[in-house]
Every structure is written in C-alpha cells, then in structure tokens.
C-alpha cells in the first residue's frame, strides 16, 4: 500500500483541484445526458422557456424543469442542467463532510465515489433530491436522539422537497419513515407526515395550476409504476426482470466494506439506520438502478467511516478510484463519438462487442437543420416509435417549426380515437352474486389538443421511412427520412 501513502501525502489541494477539473471537463464536454427520463426534465424546462416545438411528454415531477426553465431560456442549451448537477453533487459531498464533523476520509470517499461520477452528466433531478434527502436524514437522526420537534419538522419539510423534485424518493422515504417511527408517539408520526406535505407543497401547487388537480403528478407516477409492474408499461415493452449485469453494476458501486455495518453490535446501537438501509436494499433488489445509490451512498459512508481501519480506508479509495475511472471512459468517448457502451453497465454487458461511431446527436441535429431550412414553418409527424418525436424536439433549437407530432397521436386522429392505454380490473365471483365490482383506469389524449392533424403534409422517420397512411418517401438524409403526404 506504499503507493497510497505517497498519494495521500501529496499536496491534497492540488489533487482535489485535478479531480474537480476532470469531473467538470468530462461532465460538460460529453454529449451523454443520461439513460432514462432525460426528456421528463429537459423538455419540461424547454416547454416553460418557450423553446419546445412539441407537446410535453413527462411521467415525472414538473417542478425541477419548471424551476430550471428561466436559466434555460437565458442559455438556450442543456448545459445548464449539467452545471446544476455538478453544483448539487459538490454540495452533497460537502454536506456529508460537514455532517461527519469534517472528517476528511468521507470527503475523499465521496469525491471519488463512482455514483457521483456516474450521475454527473445526467439531466435529472435526483442530484438535488439526494442533497435534500441527506439533510432530511441528518435531522431525523437528530430528532431520534433528542426528541426535539424542530428537528422532526425540518426533516419532514426536507423530505417533502426531496420527493417533490424526484418521485422515486417516495420509496426510500417510506423506508425511512418505517425505520424511525415504529416506536415513536403516534402524534409525532402525524406531525412528520404533515410537514412532509408542507415540503411537497411547491409540487402540489404547480400541479394544481397546470392540471387543475394537485395530486395528479403523484397518481400519474404511481400509475406508471403499477403499469410497468403488471402490464410491462403503457406500450407493453418494458421488461419485468433485470439482467445479472445490472445487479453486478449496483454491487460494484456500493462501498466494498458496507457489510461491516451489519454486525450484532451495530444492530444494537444503530438499529434504525440499519433497518432503513436493509429496506432500501430490498427496494434496490426490485428496481436495481444505480442512480438510487446517490441517495444512499452518503448515508452509508457516514455510518461506515468510523468503522474502517486505515488499511481498509485505503483499499476503499483504491476500489472507488478504479471503478470511477471505468465510469468516465464511456463519457469521454462520447465527447466526439457515439458508442454502444453509453454508461458503466454497458461496458460489462458489451465488453466483447464495443462499437464506436460518429456522434449521432450531431448527425441528427444536422439532418433536422436541413429539413427545417428546406421546409420551414411546417408540422411534422415523427415515427415510427410512438415517442420518437421527443428525441427530435429535444435536439432541435429554433423557431422555424410549428410542431413535432407523435405518430401515435396522428394515427389516433385518423381512427377518430382518443384512448392511449386502458385497463380494467374485474374479479369474477365464484358464486351467483347479483353485483360485480370493477375498477377501470387509463390514459387518453389531451381533450384540448389543438393540433391541426388534417393539414400535416410531412413526416420524419428515424432510421427508416415513416409508416403513416398515404405518405411517400421524398428524401433520405444521414439518419432521418422525410416523407410527404400524397395529394
């Protein structure tokens, strides 16, 4: 371990500076923006800034995109999301450092943590949500020790804000509540829930203003979870199981010495935190996404650091450094190119079949620019997948397009239909009961949709001509195909 003695004996300010330069450079230069829910935040911000040439398509909280929209309107670039990501991640790192009593070991492990490097380029609200969640955890621990209502109130408000920005925090919130309130006074639990909804108020107020129902965002998200769990999503294409490499990636991102937390002594002295972590790990087994670890890693490290020997600390530094280096390799490739190993999990699953090609986003943008220059002020159907329009509208910046429209909405118009998805739950009784109970739910087009579908003359296909009734291919670009409606 001599190499680490030398490493840690160097002027630490220079090491920190180099790490920050590397983190900032990779984050801002890579074209990678995340593997899921990118449009749910970026396109919402783009809509409220007046730059989205399409309808919003989001299943997540509108709050983050709404708050970022003024900044987006100033810069006309999604780079602002990455800058905010860096700010929140650095605040998360410093917060863990401060909460630990300014223990330098936790600072090093946080700044080198793979999940921090993994999430840095993502357009997502989880970075802010994680920061709020950590402070909510800090105050609930403080309340558990002192029984002070002030700490309880602060924890509830911060937890509500965390949930308001990122819907997925709900599940870890429930785990935290179960772990810390199972033996508390009932009215303390009620008080926590009350102030939880105080923290949630910004989201509820915004949803009520936008949709005339304050709880629509919560219902929409939970409905999406149920739909994915039982019906493989709205389009029936979401997998119900995860490959082994997904669980392996998750395991590698956890601090190696996490197992040290679950000793008999710790169960006696720190039972509530361990119950919370155990419940959280059960949630991760059901939904093994690396990004969830951003909420858990600071908490794990806060509890783990006092238990690590100097040798174990250095080993953890080494493990985190190697994995973080692997994390940024795909991001570095995507500064100038596209690759089939977009993020860490892909490296493990496609190690023997790595492909590097021209940057597809740049090609897409060039194709869109050419189409709009030749056919300005037009409405375009985009397909052939239902949500392909979101990719095109996400990449286009300009005012020369009326609207990008989903091929799904166009086909519904042709067939005079409005229902996107519908399911009915109707248990059949085994006896001659006169009445039968059923529950139905679904999703339809916006009844206030004002798109003039009958006047649409052009369609854009990604990777192939658009499969729309009475449309014929008129031009092929690098990745896009332009079709025109036959007279």
N, C-alpha and C positions, 0 to 999 in steps of 0.2 A: 504493500500500500504506500510505498515511498512516493509514488507519483502524485498521490493526493495530498501528501504532506507538503510537497512543493507547490501544488496547485493552490492550496488554501493559504500558503504562506506568501503568495504574491500580493501585490497591492490590490486589495479587493475592489477598490473603487474603479480601477481600470477593467477588471473582469466584469463587474456589473455593467459598466458602460458598453463594453463589447457585446455582452448578451443583449442589452437593450437595443443596440444598433442592429444586431442580427434579427431580433424579433420584429422590430419596426420595419426593417427593409423587406423581409420575407412577406410580412402581412400586407404591406402597401403595394408591393410590386406584383405579387401573384394574382392571376385572374381568377383563382379559385375563391368561391364565395360561400361554400357550404354544400352539403349533400341533400339537405331536406329543409322544407319550409322557408326557403330563401325569399320567394315571392310573397309569402304571407306577411313579411315585414317590409321588404324593399318596395313592393308595388303599392302597398298601402300608403307609405310615405310619398311615393311618386304621385299617387292619386291626389292626396291632400295638398301637394305642392303644385298641382295643375299640370303635371308632366306625363300622366299615364293616358295613352291613347286606347284604352280598353276599359271594360268593367273590372272591378276588383274581384279577385277570387281568393279568399282567405278563410281558413278554418280556425285561425288563432286570434289572439287578442289584437285589437286595432290600436291599443294605447301607445305602444312603442313607436310604431310607424307614424302615428299622428303627431307625437312629440318631436320626432326627428324631421318631419316634413319641412319646417321653416329653414333648417340647416340645409336640407337637400335642395330647396329652391334657390339658395344662395350659391351652391357649388355645382349643381346640375351633374352630380357624379356620386356613385355609390361608395366612393372612397370615404365619405363622411361616416358611414357605418363601420368601416374598419378602424378609423381613428377612434371612434367611440368605444369599439371593442377593446382596443389597446388601453384606453383610459380606464375602463371598468376592470380589466384584468390586473392592471397595475395597482388600482385601488384595492382590489381583492387581496392581492399579495401583501400590500402594506397593512391592510386591516388584520390579516392573520398574524403578521409580525407584531402589531400593536397589542392585539388581544393576548398573545403569548407572553406579554411582558417584555417585548422587544428582544425575543430570543433569535439570534442571528441564524440558527440552524433552520428554523422554519422559513425564514426569508429565502435561504438558499434552496431549500426543497420546493418551495412554491415557485420561485422564478425558473427552476429547472424542471418543474412538473410537466410531463408530456401533455396532460389535458389542457394546460394553459397555452402551449404552443399549438396544440391541435385546434383549439377554438378561436385563436387569434384572428384568422381571416374570415371567420363566419359572419354572415349577415344574419343576426339572431338577437333576441332579447335576453337569452339565458345568461349572458355575461353580467348584465345589470341585475337580473333576478338573483344570481348567485351571490352578488355583493350584499344585497338586501337580506337574503336568506341567512348568510353568515352572521350578520348583526342581530337578526331575529333569534338565532341560536344562542348567541352570546347573552342576550338579555333574558332568554328563557332559562338558561343555566343560572344566571344571577338571581332570577326570581326563585328558582328551585332551592337555592341556598339561603336566601334572605326572607322569602315570602313577601317581598315588597311589591305592592300593587303597581308602582310606577314602572318597574321592570316588566311586569306582566303586560301592561298597556303598550309599552314600546315594542315588545316582542310581537304582540298581535298586530299592531299597525304595520310594522316592517314586513311581517309575513304576508299580510294582505296586499301590500305593494308588490312584493315578490311574485305572488300569484297573479296580480293584475297585469304585470308585464309579460309573464310566461305561464301559460296554462298548465304546463307539465309540473309546475311546483306544487300543484294541488296534492299529488300523491305523496310527496315527501312531507308536505305539511301535515297530512293525516297521520303519517308515521310518527312525526314529531309530537303531535297532539296526544296520540295514544301512549307514547313512551313517557311523557312528562306530566300527564294529568290523570292517570289511572288511580292515583291515591290522593288527589287534591280535593279541596272543598268544591262542591258542585257549582256554587255561585262564582268561583274563580274560573272554572271552565266556561261558564256562560259569559263572563266578563272578557275572557280571551277571544271567544268567538265574536262577541260584539265589536271589539276593537279590530279584529281581523277584517270585518266588513267595513269598518271606517277606513282602513288602508286600501280596501278594494274599491272604495267609492269613486276614484277617478275613472276606473274602467267601467263601472256601472253607470255613471253619469254620461260618459261618452257613448256607450252602447244604447242608452235610452234616447239620447239625442239623434243618433244615427238610425236606429231601428225601431224606436217607439216601444222598446221593451228592455229594461235594464239587465235582465238575466239571459238575454238571447245568446250572448257570447259563451257563457258557461254551458247552457243547454246545447249549443252547436258543437262545442268541443267534446262534451261527454257523449253526445250522439255519434260523433265521429269515432270515438274510442269503441263504443258498442258496435257500431257498424263494421269497424275493422276487425274486431274480435270475433264476431259471429257471422259476418257476411262478406269478409275479405274486402271491405271498403265499398264505396259507392259504385265503383266500376267492376267490383268482383275480381280485382287483380292483385290485391295485397296479400302477401304470404302470411300464413298463420304460424310459421316456425322460422327460426333463425339458424343459419349455418354455424358450424362449430367455430369457424374463424372469427365470427362476431363475438362469441363468448371469450375466445382467446385474447382478442384485442382488448376487451374490457378488463380481463385479468391482468394483462401486462401493464395497463395504465394505473392499476391500484398500487399504492406503496407496498413494496415486497413484504415488509415486516408488519403488515396490518394484522396478521394472525396473533401478534403479541398482545393486542388489546383484549382478546377474549380469554383471559386467564381467570382462574377462580377468584383471585384477589380483586381483579378489576370488576368482576360481576358483583362483588360485594360493595365496592367503593364507588363504582361509576356505572351502576346498573342501568339508569335511564338512558344515558348516551348510547350504551351498547345495545339496548333494546331498539332504539331509533336506528342505529346502523344495521342491525340484523333485519329489521323490517324493510329498510331501504334496499338491502342486498336482495331480499325476496322480490321487491319491485323490479330490480335490475335483471333478475332471472327471467321475469315475464317480458320485460322490454329492455333488452341489453343494448342500450345506446350509450356510446362513450360520453356524449355531451352531458348526461345526467351526473357524471362524476365530477363535473365542475362545481356542483353544489356540495358534494360530499368530501372531496379531497382536502379542502382547508380544515374541515372538522376532524377528519381522520388524522391529519398531520398535527393538529393542536393537541390531540389526545395521545398521539404516538411519540412525539419528540421526547418527552420526559423519560420514556422507557427505552430509548435507543442508547446503546453504548457508542463510544467514539468510533469504534470499528464498524458497527452497523450503520451509523450515520454516513460514513464514507462510502460504504457499499451502496447505500440508497442513492447517494449523489451519483455514483458511477452508473447505476441502473437507469436512473432518470435521464442522465445525460445521453446515454446511448439511444434510448427509446425516443427522446425528443429530437435527436439528430435524424433518426429514421422518419419521424413525423414530418419534418420540414422538407425532406427530399422531394416528395410529390409536389409540394407547393413551389419549390424552387424550379422544378421542371416546367410548371405552368406559368412561369413568368413570360416565357416566349413561345411555349408549345402547349399542345393538348396531350393527354395521356390517359390510358385506361386504368392507371393506378392513381386516381384522383386524391385519395387520402389513405391513411395508415392501414385500414382493414384491407384495402385493395392490394397493398403490397404483399400481404400474407396469402391472399387467395389467388393472385395472378403473377406470382413471383417468376414462374417459368414462361410467362407469356406477356411480357411487358411491351407495350406499344407506345411510340412517341410520334406525334404528327403535328401538322401546322395547327396554330391556335384557332380552334373552331369558333370561338366567340368573335374574334376579329373577322373571320370569313363571313359569319352570319351578319355582322354589322355592315360589312361592305356590300353584301347581297341586298340587305334591306335598303341601304342608301341608294343603290342603283335602281331598285324597284320604285322607290318613292320619288326619285328625280324624274323617272320616265312617266309615272302615273301619280301625280300629286293630287291631294285633296280627295282621295278615294277611301272607301271602306273595303277592307279585305277579310274574307273568310280565311281562317288558318287551321290547318289539319296536318295529318289525318287523325292524330290523337286529340282527344277532347280538350286537353289543356295546353296544346301547342301554342295557342295564341298568347299564353302568359309568357313563354320564352321570348317570343318576338317583341311583345310590348315591353318586356323587361329590358331588352337590349337597345331598343330604339329611343333616341333622344331627339326630339324635334316637334314642329307644329304643322308638318305638311301631310299628316294622315288624319282622316276623320276618325277611324276606329279600326282596331283589330278585333275580329269576332270569332268566337269558338265555333267550330264546325258542328258541335253538338247543338248549340242554340239555333244554328241555321236549319239543321235537319228537323228540329222540333217545330220551327216555323213552317216548314214545308208540309209537315204532317199534322199541322194545327194542334200540337200538343204542348203541354207546359211542365209535365212531371219529369224530373230528372232521376228520382230514386224514390221508391215506396216499398214499405214492408208492413205486414200485418201480423200481429201475434194473436192467435186464436186457439187456445187449448180446447180440445174436443172432449166433452164429458163422456164417461163410460156408462152413464145412466140416462134414463129418459127425462132429463131436465128440460123444462119448458124454455129456459133462457140460456143464452150462451154469451159469455163476455169476450170482447176482443179489444185490442189496442192497436191503433194504426199510426204510423209516422212516415215522414218522407221529406223530400226536398224538391222544390219546383223553381222555375224561372221567376225572376222578379216581375211582379204584375205591372210595375211601372217602367218596364223595358221600352225605351223609345227608339230603338234601332230600326231603321227602315230596311228590313231584310229584302224586300222585293226589288229595291233599286241597286243591290250589290252586283257589281259586274266582274269582280276579280277575286281569285282565290290563291292562297300561298300554301304550298305543300313543303314540308320539311323532309328532305331525303327522297321524296317521291312526289309525283303529281297528286294534287288534291282529289279525293274521291267524293266529289259533290255532283249532284244531279245537274246535267246539262252544262257542265264545264269542260273545256278542252284546253290542253296544254298549249301555250303560245311561246314560252321562253324558259330555258333552263339556265340557272346561274350556278355558282360553285356548289352550294348546299341547298338552295331553295329553288322551287319550281313554281312558275307563275302560270295560272290558268285563267281563261276568260269565259264568261257566260255566253253561250250560243244564242244568237238572236232568233 
